[in-house]
Amino acid sequence: MYRGLAGVTKYGLEQAIDAVLQNKLGHGFFPSPPELRGLCDKAMEHHVWMRDQIHRRERMEAERAPERRPLTEAEKQRQHERMRRFNSAIGRDGEAEERDFMAEMEAKYGREALAAVPENARRFDVPGFRKVG
């Protein structure tokens, strides 16, 4: 009987005894060790599940990447310079592309329509993405 109940908590055993007394087994009073263990396990299912959830949350919290600090002005400048060098290395001129785009939009919609667009509305601004610099 002892081996069948190894690792059972006092609460689980009390709940199993209550289930036996309430005739949840459907037969006479004396349960076999496997039946009693099954009742103990059933009584502890929710508690075991909750313990596993707590361990899972703790593990996820421990593995989570630390919060990123905001970039300093020097770091922003350094990244801006790296991006400028990268663009020049691949033959991309962002300012020329912007001028070409604005000329194309002016030809398509007219100077008055472009003047009505607020200055802070930029072509490359995408909601949810943060531009550096």
ChimeraX commands (.cxc) that place a marker at each C-alpha (Angstrom):
marker #1 position 0.00,0.00,0.00 radius 0.5
marker #1 position 2.85,2.40,0.79 radius 0.5
marker #1 position 4.38,2.21,-2.72 radius 0.5
marker #1 position 1.00,2.91,-4.29 radius 0.5
marker #1 position 0.70,6.15,-2.35 radius 0.5
marker #1 position 4.28,7.42,-2.67 radius 0.5
marker #1 position 4.29,11.13,-3.37 radius 0.5
marker #1 position 0.61,11.68,-2.53 radius 0.5
marker #1 position -0.11,14.85,-0.59 radius 0.5
marker #1 position -2.22,14.97,2.56 radius 0.5
marker #1 position -4.82,17.04,0.70 radius 0.5
marker #1 position -4.98,14.52,-2.15 radius 0.5
marker #1 position -5.42,11.62,0.28 radius 0.5
marker #1 position -8.14,13.48,2.19 radius 0.5
marker #1 position -10.03,14.20,-1.03 radius 0.5
marker #1 position -9.66,10.56,-2.13 radius 0.5
marker #1 position -11.02,9.31,1.22 radius 0.5
marker #1 position -13.96,11.71,0.92 radius 0.5
marker #1 position -14.63,10.34,-2.58 radius 0.5
marker #1 position -14.55,6.75,-1.24 radius 0.5
marker #1 position -16.95,7.69,1.56 radius 0.5
marker #1 position -19.26,9.26,-1.03 radius 0.5
marker #1 position -19.26,5.95,-2.98 radius 0.5
marker #1 position -17.63,7.46,-6.10 radius 0.5
marker #1 position -16.02,4.09,-6.85 radius 0.5
marker #1 position -19.41,2.43,-7.12 radius 0.5
marker #1 position -18.56,-0.57,-4.92 radius 0.5
marker #1 position -17.89,-1.48,-1.29 radius 0.5
marker #1 position -15.92,0.63,1.14 radius 0.5
marker #1 position -12.41,-0.84,0.90 radius 0.5
marker #1 position -10.65,0.44,-2.30 radius 0.5
marker #1 position -7.65,-1.29,-3.82 radius 0.5
marker #1 position -4.36,0.66,-3.75 radius 0.5
marker #1 position -4.53,1.49,-7.50 radius 0.5
marker #1 position -8.10,2.77,-7.08 radius 0.5
marker #1 position -7.11,4.91,-4.12 radius 0.5
marker #1 position -4.10,6.26,-6.01 radius 0.5
marker #1 position -6.33,7.09,-8.98 radius 0.5
marker #1 position -8.67,9.06,-6.72 radius 0.5
marker #1 position -5.68,10.88,-5.19 radius 0.5
marker #1 position -4.33,11.77,-8.64 radius 0.5
marker #1 position -7.75,12.98,-9.77 radius 0.5
marker #1 position -8.03,15.20,-6.69 radius 0.5
marker #1 position -4.61,16.72,-7.43 radius 0.5
marker #1 position -5.00,17.24,-11.23 radius 0.5
marker #1 position -5.88,20.91,-10.95 radius 0.5
marker #1 position -3.12,21.65,-8.44 radius 0.5
marker #1 position -0.50,19.89,-10.57 radius 0.5
marker #1 position -1.69,21.80,-13.63 radius 0.5
marker #1 position -1.48,25.12,-11.77 radius 0.5
marker #1 position 2.02,24.29,-10.49 radius 0.5
marker #1 position 3.13,23.50,-14.05 radius 0.5
marker #1 position 1.65,26.79,-15.27 radius 0.5
marker #1 position 3.53,28.73,-12.59 radius 0.5
marker #1 position 6.82,27.00,-13.48 radius 0.5
marker #1 position 6.18,27.66,-17.17 radius 0.5
marker #1 position 5.56,31.38,-16.53 radius 0.5
marker #1 position 8.67,31.63,-14.36 radius 0.5
marker #1 position 10.77,29.92,-17.04 radius 0.5
marker #1 position 9.38,32.23,-19.73 radius 0.5
marker #1 position 10.10,35.27,-17.57 radius 0.5
marker #1 position 13.67,34.11,-16.96 radius 0.5
marker #1 position 14.23,33.53,-20.69 radius 0.5
marker #1 position 12.67,36.83,-21.78 radius 0.5
marker #1 position 15.03,39.29,-23.37 radius 0.5
marker #1 position 15.77,42.27,-21.15 radius 0.5
marker #1 position 14.09,45.58,-21.89 radius 0.5
marker #1 position 16.04,47.69,-24.35 radius 0.5
marker #1 position 17.09,51.08,-23.17 radius 0.5
marker #1 position 16.50,54.09,-25.42 radius 0.5
marker #1 position 19.37,54.97,-27.75 radius 0.5
marker #1 position 21.56,57.92,-26.82 radius 0.5
marker #1 position 22.08,60.72,-29.28 radius 0.5
marker #1 position 25.63,59.48,-29.99 radius 0.5
marker #1 position 24.31,55.99,-30.77 radius 0.5
marker #1 position 21.63,57.43,-33.04 radius 0.5
marker #1 position 24.26,59.45,-34.91 radius 0.5
marker #1 position 26.51,56.41,-35.21 radius 0.5
marker #1 position 23.67,54.32,-36.65 radius 0.5
marker #1 position 22.69,57.12,-39.02 radius 0.5
marker #1 position 26.28,57.31,-40.26 radius 0.5
marker #1 position 26.46,53.53,-40.71 radius 0.5
marker #1 position 23.22,53.59,-42.72 radius 0.5
marker #1 position 24.53,56.44,-44.86 radius 0.5
marker #1 position 27.75,54.50,-45.57 radius 0.5
marker #1 position 25.78,51.35,-46.33 radius 0.5
marker #1 position 23.50,53.16,-48.75 radius 0.5
marker #1 position 26.44,54.75,-50.54 radius 0.5
marker #1 position 28.19,51.35,-50.73 radius 0.5
marker #1 position 25.20,49.77,-52.48 radius 0.5
marker #1 position 24.73,52.79,-54.73 radius 0.5
marker #1 position 21.55,54.10,-53.14 radius 0.5
marker #1 position 21.07,57.81,-52.70 radius 0.5
marker #1 position 18.09,58.37,-50.41 radius 0.5
marker #1 position 17.98,62.12,-50.95 radius 0.5
marker #1 position 17.92,61.71,-54.73 radius 0.5
marker #1 position 15.19,59.09,-54.40 radius 0.5
marker #1 position 13.17,61.46,-52.23 radius 0.5
marker #1 position 13.58,64.28,-54.76 radius 0.5
marker #1 position 12.55,61.96,-57.61 radius 0.5
marker #1 position 9.54,60.76,-55.62 radius 0.5
marker #1 position 8.42,64.30,-54.80 radius 0.5
marker #1 position 8.81,65.34,-58.45 radius 0.5
marker #1 position 6.74,62.34,-59.52 radius 0.5
marker #1 position 4.02,63.15,-56.97 radius 0.5
marker #1 position 4.01,66.81,-58.02 radius 0.5
marker #1 position 3.57,65.79,-61.65 radius 0.5
marker #1 position 0.81,63.35,-60.73 radius 0.5
marker #1 position -1.19,65.40,-58.17 radius 0.5
marker #1 position -0.01,68.97,-58.58 radius 0.5
marker #1 position 1.86,71.38,-56.34 radius 0.5
marker #1 position -1.29,72.52,-54.47 radius 0.5
marker #1 position -2.16,68.96,-53.34 radius 0.5
marker #1 position 1.38,68.39,-52.06 radius 0.5
marker #1 position 1.32,71.70,-50.19 radius 0.5
marker #1 position -1.78,70.48,-48.29 radius 0.5
marker #1 position 0.09,67.44,-46.94 radius 0.5
marker #1 position 1.49,68.10,-43.44 radius 0.5
marker #1 position 5.27,68.28,-43.16 radius 0.5
marker #1 position 5.45,65.42,-40.67 radius 0.5
marker #1 position 3.70,62.97,-43.02 radius 0.5
marker #1 position 6.61,61.15,-44.63 radius 0.5
marker #1 position 6.58,58.52,-47.32 radius 0.5
marker #1 position 8.57,55.94,-45.36 radius 0.5
marker #1 position 6.68,56.20,-42.06 radius 0.5
marker #1 position 5.00,52.89,-41.33 radius 0.5
marker #1 position 2.69,52.51,-38.31 radius 0.5
marker #1 position 4.24,50.29,-35.64 radius 0.5
marker #1 position 7.83,50.81,-36.80 radius 0.5
marker #1 position 10.20,53.24,-35.19 radius 0.5
marker #1 position 12.74,55.13,-37.27 radius 0.5
marker #1 position 16.17,55.74,-35.77 radius 0.5
marker #1 position 17.39,59.32,-35.76 radius 0.5
marker link #1:1,2 radius 0.2
marker link #1:2,3 radius 0.2
marker link #1:3,4 radius 0.2
marker link #1:4,5 radius 0.2
marker link #1:5,6 radius 0.2
marker link #1:6,7 radius 0.2
marker link #1:7,8 radius 0.2
marker link #1:8,9 radius 0.2
marker link #1:9,10 radius 0.2
marker link #1:10,11 radius 0.2
marker link #1:11,12 radius 0.2
marker link #1:12,13 radius 0.2
marker link #1:13,14 radius 0.2
marker link #1:14,15 radius 0.2
marker link #1:15,16 radius 0.2
marker link #1:16,17 radius 0.2
marker link #1:17,18 radius 0.2
marker link #1:18,19 radius 0.2
marker link #1:19,20 radius 0.2
marker link #1:20,21 radius 0.2
marker link #1:21,22 radius 0.2
marker link #1:22,23 radius 0.2
marker link #1:23,24 radius 0.2
marker link #1:24,25 radius 0.2
marker link #1:25,26 radius 0.2
marker link #1:26,27 radius 0.2
marker link #1:27,28 radius 0.2
marker link #1:28,29 radius 0.2
marker link #1:29,30 radius 0.2
marker link #1:30,31 radius 0.2
marker link #1:31,32 radius 0.2
marker link #1:32,33 radius 0.2
marker link #1:33,34 radius 0.2
marker link #1:34,35 radius 0.2
marker link #1:35,36 radius 0.2
marker link #1:36,37 radius 0.2
marker link #1:37,38 radius 0.2
marker link #1:38,39 radius 0.2
marker link #1:39,40 radius 0.2
marker link #1:40,41 radius 0.2
marker link #1:41,42 radius 0.2
marker link #1:42,43 radius 0.2
marker link #1:43,44 radius 0.2
marker link #1:44,45 radius 0.2
marker link #1:45,46 radius 0.2
marker link #1:46,47 radius 0.2
marker link #1:47,48 radius 0.2
marker link #1:48,49 radius 0.2
marker link #1:49,50 radius 0.2
marker link #1:50,51 radius 0.2
marker link #1:51,52 radius 0.2
marker link #1:52,53 radius 0.2
marker link #1:53,54 radius 0.2
marker link #1:54,55 radius 0.2
marker link #1:55,56 radius 0.2
marker link #1:56,57 radius 0.2
marker link #1:57,58 radius 0.2
marker link #1:58,59 radius 0.2
marker link #1:59,60 radius 0.2
marker link #1:60,61 radius 0.2
marker link #1:61,62 radius 0.2
marker link #1:62,63 radius 0.2
marker link #1:63,64 radius 0.2
marker link #1:64,65 radius 0.2
marker link #1:65,66 radius 0.2
marker link #1:66,67 radius 0.2
marker link #1:67,68 radius 0.2
marker link #1:68,69 radius 0.2
marker link #1:69,70 radius 0.2
marker link #1:70,71 radius 0.2
marker link #1:71,72 radius 0.2
marker link #1:72,73 radius 0.2
marker link #1:73,74 radius 0.2
marker link #1:74,75 radius 0.2
marker link #1:75,76 radius 0.2
marker link #1:76,77 radius 0.2
marker link #1:77,78 radius 0.2
marker link #1:78,79 radius 0.2
marker link #1:79,80 radius 0.2
marker link #1:80,81 radius 0.2
marker link #1:81,82 radius 0.2
marker link #1:82,83 radius 0.2
marker link #1:83,84 radius 0.2
marker link #1:84,85 radius 0.2
marker link #1:85,86 radius 0.2
marker link #1:86,87 radius 0.2
marker link #1:87,88 radius 0.2
marker link #1:88,89 radius 0.2
marker link #1:89,90 radius 0.2
marker link #1:90,91 radius 0.2
marker link #1:91,92 radius 0.2
marker link #1:92,93 radius 0.2
marker link #1:93,94 radius 0.2
marker link #1:94,95 radius 0.2
marker link #1:95,96 radius 0.2
marker link #1:96,97 radius 0.2
marker link #1:97,98 radius 0.2
marker link #1:98,99 radius 0.2
marker link #1:99,100 radius 0.2
marker link #1:100,101 radius 0.2
marker link #1:101,102 radius 0.2
marker link #1:102,103 radius 0.2
marker link #1:103,104 radius 0.2
marker link #1:104,105 radius 0.2
marker link #1:105,106 radius 0.2
marker link #1:106,107 radius 0.2
marker link #1:107,108 radius 0.2
marker link #1:108,109 radius 0.2
marker link #1:109,110 radius 0.2
marker link #1:110,111 radius 0.2
marker link #1:111,112 radius 0.2
marker link #1:112,113 radius 0.2
marker link #1:113,114 radius 0.2
marker link #1:114,115 radius 0.2
marker link #1:115,116 radius 0.2
marker link #1:116,117 radius 0.2
marker link #1:117,118 radius 0.2
marker link #1:118,119 radius 0.2
marker link #1:119,120 radius 0.2
marker link #1:120,121 radius 0.2
marker link #1:121,122 radius 0.2
marker link #1:122,123 radius 0.2
marker link #1:123,124 radius 0.2
marker link #1:124,125 radius 0.2
marker link #1:125,126 radius 0.2
marker link #1:126,127 radius 0.2
marker link #1:127,128 radius 0.2
marker link #1:128,129 radius 0.2
marker link #1:129,130 radius 0.2
marker link #1:130,131 radius 0.2
marker link #1:131,132 radius 0.2
marker link #1:132,133 radius 0.2
view
